[in-house]
């Protein structure tokens, strides 16, 4: 079976599964996976589905606005709900189970909404590649019996991007972007102040024209990760001065540029191996 035929087969399997779910709430963040799932669900189910995005201090305003814009562009029904993960001490303490408590809060709120509005299923955008990563949120999804249509169809991240591109969706090459809390070093409490500093720092980098980056919060230290292909532009005296001014104005005492460049999940390297248990 050629790659294109295999991918078409997976796409057909995804459609069949989506049609079998009944009235469905799709956990939507605006990233490529959840956006493609929301779009595919709308194509398969029409108004029997509803995309749900959770608004909280851990979601950057830039990401929220873009997620809303994409849903409007594609006429995907959308509901904004509010989650209160920062009210959970086990989330705020920011240990290796933080993502579990985040997703537990999300799915609890979605279950309540779904019960009130007559929805039968909650689905989220986990894919084949996610199964090999450290993602405690998948444990919460399992406990809440959340459907995983992309995973069940055997779709990888690259295949989802390919399908999104072939469908003319602008989010097909959108850079990955986890929640703002993932930028705060493990063990440092998640606070609105820290989240605001990270968000404003990343917005400043975006305004400087950088495309793929992270601001990692290490207390007094801001550690900036820039994609390797963009690193030459970052490694200038002029840019160093801009970084220093921006991040010291945000309250950091020291500003560093990580010479390894951007890599997703780099904070996980700070966890002892025994604390990383794949979901």
Secondary structure, 3 states (H helix, E strand, C coil): CCHHHHHHHHHHHHHHHHHHCCCEEEECCCCHHHHHHHHHHHHHHHHHEEEEEEECCCCCHHHHHHHHHHHHHCCCCEEEEECCHHHCHHHHCCCCCHHHHHHHHHHHHHHHHHHHHCCCEEECCCCHHHHHCCCCHHHHHHHCCCECHHHHCCCCHHHHHHHHHHCCCHHHHCCCCCCHHHHECCCCCCCHHHHHHHHHHHHHHHHCCCCCEEEEEECCEEEEEECHHHHHHHCCHHHHHHHHHHHHHCCCCEEEECCCCCCCCHHHHHCCHHHCCCC
